[in-house]
Amino acid sequence: MERRQLEYFVAVVEHGGFSAAARALHVAQPSLSRSIGKLEHELEVPLFHRVGRTAVLSAAGETLVDRARLVLRDLDALRAAARTLGEGVTGRVEVAATSSSGLEPVTDVVAELRERHPGVTVATTSALSAAEVVAMVLQGRCEAGVCGSTERPAGRGLVAHHLRDEELLLVVPPGTLPDAGPLVRREVLYGMRFVVQAQATAMRALFDRLSVTVGGMTVAAEVGDRSMVLPMVLRGIGAGLMPDGWADLARRAGAGIHHFDPPERLPQWLVHRSGTITAAARAFVDTTLAVSSR
């Protein structure tokens, strides 16, 4: 079994077919098909069902694709470790992050990492939820992840580090609640209209919980991307609920920022697989923990 065979197998899955995978890898499709066929012969199971020009994962393929990703990750870690012995830490680490975590602490971590290990590149992948971050790490799509979750993320072979408790804030259009101070009770939300995310995110869960306990809260607009919430708040469409990583940006734009009394908090976590990870991923993990401890 060769690394190239596993790369071709994963590429067919991720690109949705043999032709698309061949184009992405810049190889001839017959060559790719022969490599996949050889891999199936060595494994003694079909990885795909061929229906005309369509390739659909078989049951065996469904089971083995995540293992193939993890094997490729481990091979990258071995190669990076050998290279580090002579060159210092270099390489690329792919990090899954929910949108609030992608802003804070990942931005600070990348800035610190640039100073500590300039040869390391961080590539972030957006996720809607902590569960999606964990899945990306366990499936080998990313080596590390940062997310917010009320419960410690868990999974076989997963390591989770608590980073901090981010505070969830009320953000309102300019001029709203002029007599309110920086601290507000939840009762102030009664009768307010909100811009919320359509997906099941931590912010949406907070809105749904508060709308039940406070009552009188309505949805003015639902958006698919959290980055759309603040512009709509600034246009006066409704209020929003945001993590504290957005506070400076919202304040500079002119929005009103209010803390809940008592505060609403959401633990943030760094996750990665146990065992061997690439030197670049280890540098990211160590830097993240160092930044969060300040």
HELIX and SHEET records of a PDB file:
HELIX    1   1 ARG A    3  HIS A   15  1                                  13    
HELIX    2   2 PHE A   18  LEU A   25  1                                   8    
HELIX    3   3 GLN A   29  LEU A   43  1                                  15    
HELIX    4   4 ALA A   59  GLU A   87  1                                  29    
HELIX    5   5 SER A   99  LEU A  103  1                                   5    
HELIX    6   6 VAL A  106  ARG A  116  1                                  11    
HELIX    7   7 ALA A  130  LEU A  138  1                                   9    
HELIX    8   8 ARG A  186  LEU A  189  5                                   4    
HELIX    9   9 ALA A  202  THR A  213  1                                  12    
HELIX   10  10 ARG A  226  MET A  228  5                                   3    
HELIX   11  11 VAL A  229  LEU A  234  1                                   6    
HELIX   12  12 ASP A  244  TRP A  246  5                                   3    
HELIX   13  13 ALA A  247  ALA A  253  1                                   7    
HELIX   14  14 ALA A  279  SER A  292  1                                  14    
SHEET    1   A 2 PHE A  48  VAL A  51  0                                        
SHEET    2   A 2 THR A  54  LEU A  57 -1                                        
SHEET    1   B 6 VAL A 120  ALA A 127  0                                        
SHEET    2   B 6 GLY A  91  THR A  98  1                                        
SHEET    3   B 6 ALA A 144  GLY A 148  1                                        
SHEET    4   B 6 GLU A 264  ARG A 273 -1                                        
SHEET    5   B 6 LEU A 158  VAL A 172 -1                                        
SHEET    6   B 6 GLY A 240  PRO A 243 -1                                        
SHEET    1   C 7 VAL A 120  ALA A 127  0                                        
SHEET    2   C 7 GLY A  91  THR A  98  1                                        
SHEET    3   C 7 ALA A 144  GLY A 148  1                                        
SHEET    4   C 7 GLU A 264  ARG A 273 -1                                        
SHEET    5   C 7 LEU A 158  VAL A 172 -1                                        
SHEET    6   C 7 GLY A 256  PHE A 260 -1                                        
SHEET    7   C 7 LEU A 183  VAL A 184  1                                        
SHEET    1   D 2 ARG A 193  GLN A 197  0                                        
SHEET    2   D 2 THR A 218  VAL A 223  1                                        
END                                                                             
